[in-house]
Amino acid sequence: MDMRNWFLAFHMLGVIVYAGSLLTLSRLLAFTVAQPAETRERLIPFVRRSYFFVTLPSLIVLLIFGLLLIFKVGEPGGGILDYLKPYADEAHTIRTPWYSTFHAKLVLFASLVAIDISMGRSIGKLSRGVTTLSPRRFKMLHGLMALIILLIVILMEAGPLKGPTIDAYFPKHHAAQTAQQPGQP
Ligand code: HEM
């Protein structure tokens, strides 16, 4: 297994844990803010721990491995931001299909992080004793995040990024890779 596959594996682990924890946390927040004071006080430390010890670390893991993939660390001809280039050639004649796909993914990701930060702020308020938070808001955020995650996974798995992508558009990179792995079809 080459380095890229290791990065992908850890990127996907980060994605799974991050997505799972965001979806759980939003429902947990909706439940917590609807409870009487005594139950709420008992749930808040659990909510805080989930956020700081699961949600944030998994975000960092997915981001670190996403960046290693973007910068093509350890790959032949690495260090090029191929995913973010609108054209595959110097003459700017071949458009890269992943350019728009990847930007769409990054915009969706940014909105997910914005919701994440807003939930973090709500957890802070809850810890300071604010009791005016509405469960409806967290239920709506839950649905919105589920939609965003769905769209990102569809973009990555069924969109133009899937299949023989970079190598088909970057012959130099492709040549360097096949030279490194002789005997591969
Ligand atoms: C919650 C947010 C994210 C989700 C759900 C997500 C999901 C995915 C999925 C499903 C794949 C395809 C794995 C495969 O089957 O090969 C992938 C690959 C990748 N991701 Fe992410 N990702 C997220 C955030 C990010 C971020 C923030 C970055 C950049 C900093 C990033 C960079 C990449 C790169 C470069 C690839 C490899 C694409 C390829 O060449 O096939 N991802 N991601």
Boltz pocket constraint, residues with backbone or C-beta under 6 A from the ligand:
constraints:
  - pocket:
      binder: B
      contacts: [[A, 8], [A, 11], [A, 15], [A, 18], [A, 62], [A, 63], [A, 65], [A, 66], [A, 67], [A, 69], [A, 70], [A, 83], [A, 109], [A, 112], [A, 149], [A, 152], [A, 153], [A, 156], [A, 157], [A, 161], [A, 162]]
      max_distance: 6.0
